[in-house]
Amino acid sequence: MFFSIVIPLFNRPQEINELLHTLTKQTYLQFEVLVIEDGSVEKAEDIVSSYSDKLDIGYYYKENEGQGFSRNYGFARAKGDYFVVFDSDCLIPEDYLETVKDYLLEHPLDAYGGPDGAHHSFTAIQKAISYSMTSPFTTGGIRGNKKHIGQFHPRSFNMGISREVWEKTGGFILTRLGEDIEFSIRVQTLGFEIGLIPGAIVYHKRRTSFAQFYKQLHFFGRARINIYKHFPSELKVVHFFPACFTVFLFLTLILNLLKQPLAAFCNTMLVLYVLLIFFHSLTINRSVKVAFLSIIASFVQLTAYGMGFIQDLWKRVIFNQH
C-alpha cells in the first residue's frame, strides 16, 4: 500500500518544518509527501527542499484558493493508492502510517479519520485548547471518539481517502467554511465505507493564544450553518449547545445585574460546570495550570462557536442572506 500525504500550507514555514521532521521518523516507508503552498508570502520552498534527501517529497506553489482546493491540487498529482491529509500544525507519531496500513488491511475503508491529542512539547495553552477540543464536557467530545453521535465524519487535520473516492467525488467542492464535513457527507452519500481508526492519532497544535482560538471557533460555528445550507438533515440538536450556552451566559449576566433571584441558580450551575472542567482536565493533564486554562479554553470554545453559529443562523437562515 502506497500513501500520498497531501499538506496544504499558507504562511507557516516553521510548522511545515516540524511536521516534515516527524514524517522522517515513520516506521512504514511506502509514501510520498506533497506540500501545496497556497499563495503564501512566507514561502517554505527552501525548508521543503532541505528534506529532499530524507523524503520522497514534492513542493508546489499556486495562487491562493483556500485549503480545500489546495488539497484537490495535491490529489491530482498524487501517485498513491491512498491519500492522507494533514494540517500543517500537526505532529505525526512515528507509527502512524504503519497503524493505518495494518488497520486498512484488516478492516478495509474507503475513507477514514483519526483522533487528535496534545504532545508533551505543547505549551500549557495548547494543551488546554486540546483538552477543550476533545473533552466529553464540550462539543469536542463528539469528534474523534468511538462514541461519536451519528455518522462519523473525518476532519481534514487527520483524514485519508482511497484513490477511488477522489476519482468518484472530484474532491472538495468548498474550499473553506466546513469544506471537510461537506466532503465527508458527500463521500458517505455515495455509499463509500467510512470509519474511525482509533490508533491513528496526530498531535494537533491548533492555536497558540485564546484570541486566535476564538477566531478559529467563531469560524467553525459559521461553518456549521454552511453545512446546513448544503445538507439540512445534518444539523443536529447537539450543534445548538454552544449557542444555548452562550445565551445562558448572557442571561446569567443580566440576571445578576438586575439582582434577580434566579441568578443564584444560574451561578450555581456555572460553578458546577467550572469545577467539572477543572477536575476532569486535572485528571487527564496532571497539571493545575493546564486545568485552570482548560476552563478558559472551554468557555472560549463554546462562546466563539455559539456566536458564529448564531450570527450565520440569523443572517443565512432566518433572513436568507448570502
C-alpha positions, 0 to 999 in steps of 0.5 A, spaced: 500 500 500 502 506 497 500 513 501 500 520 498 500 525 504 497 531 501 499 538 506 496 544 504 500 550 507 499 558 507 504 562 511 507 557 516 514 555 514 516 553 521 510 548 522 511 545 515 518 544 518 516 540 524 511 536 521 516 534 515 521 532 521 516 527 524 514 524 517 522 522 517 521 518 523 515 513 520 516 506 521 512 504 514 516 507 508 511 506 502 509 514 501 510 520 498 509 527 501 506 533 497 506 540 500 501 545 496 503 552 498 497 556 497 499 563 495 503 564 501 508 570 502 512 566 507 514 561 502 517 554 505 520 552 498 527 552 501 525 548 508 521 543 503 527 542 499 532 541 505 528 534 506 529 532 499 534 527 501 530 524 507 523 524 503 520 522 497 517 529 497 514 534 492 513 542 493 508 546 489 506 553 489 499 556 486 495 562 487 491 562 493 484 558 493 483 556 500 485 549 503 480 545 500 482 546 493 489 546 495 488 539 497 484 537 490 491 540 487 495 535 491 490 529 489 491 530 482 498 529 482 498 524 487 501 517 485 498 513 491 493 508 492 491 512 498 491 519 500 492 522 507 491 529 509 494 533 514 494 540 517 500 543 517 500 544 525 500 537 526 505 532 529 505 525 526 507 519 531 512 515 528 507 509 527 502 512 524 502 510 517 504 503 519 497 503 524 493 505 518 496 500 513 495 494 518 488 497 520 486 498 512 488 491 511 484 488 516 478 492 516 478 495 509 475 503 508 474 507 503 475 513 507 477 514 514 479 519 520 483 519 526 483 522 533 487 528 535 491 529 542 496 534 545 504 532 545 508 533 551 512 539 547 505 543 547 505 549 551 500 549 557 495 553 552 495 548 547 494 543 551 488 546 554 485 548 547 486 540 546 483 538 552 477 543 550 477 540 543 476 533 545 473 533 552 466 529 553 464 536 557 464 540 550 462 539 543 469 536 542 467 530 545 463 528 539 469 528 534 474 523 534 471 518 539 468 511 538 462 514 541 461 519 536 453 521 535 451 519 528 455 518 522 462 519 523 465 524 519 473 525 518 476 532 519 481 534 514 487 535 520 487 527 520 483 524 514 485 519 508 481 517 502 482 511 497 484 513 490 477 511 488 473 516 492 477 522 489 476 519 482 468 518 484 467 525 488 472 530 484 474 532 491 472 538 495 467 542 492 468 548 498 474 550 499 473 553 506 467 554 511 466 546 513 469 544 506 471 537 510 464 535 513 461 537 506 466 532 503 465 527 508 457 527 507 458 527 500 463 521 500 458 517 505 452 519 500 455 515 495 455 509 499 463 509 500 465 505 507 467 510 512 470 509 519 474 511 525 481 508 526 482 509 533 490 508 533 491 513 528 492 519 532 496 526 530 498 531 535 494 537 533 497 544 535 491 548 533 492 555 536 497 558 540 493 564 544 485 564 546 484 570 541 486 566 535 482 560 538 476 564 538 477 566 531 478 559 529 471 557 533 467 563 531 469 560 524 467 553 525 460 555 528 459 559 521 461 553 518 456 549 521 450 553 518 454 552 511 453 545 512 446 546 513 445 550 507 448 544 503 445 538 507 439 540 512 438 533 515 445 534 518 444 539 523 443 536 529 440 538 536 447 537 539 450 543 534 445 548 538 449 547 545 454 552 544 449 557 542 444 555 548 450 556 552 452 562 550 445 565 551 445 562 558 451 566 559 448 572 557 442 571 561 446 569 567 449 576 566 443 580 566 440 576 571 445 578 576 445 585 574 438 586 575 439 582 582 434 577 580 433 571 584 434 566 579 441 568 578 443 564 584 441 558 580 444 560 574 451 561 578 450 555 581 450 551 575 456 555 572 460 553 578 458 546 577 460 546 570 467 550 572 469 545 577 467 539 572 472 542 567 477 543 572 477 536 575 476 532 569 482 536 565 486 535 572 485 528 571 487 527 564 493 533 564 496 532 571 497 539 571 493 545 575 495 550 570 493 546 564 486 545 568 485 552 570 486 554 562 482 548 560 476 552 563 478 558 559 479 554 553 472 551 554 468 557 555 472 560 549 470 554 545 463 554 546 462 562 546 466 563 539 462 557 536 455 559 539 456 566 536 458 564 529 453 559 529 448 564 531 450 570 527 450 565 520 443 562 523 440 569 523 443 572 517 443 565 512 437 562 515 432 566 518 433 572 513 436 568 507 442 572 506 448 570 502 
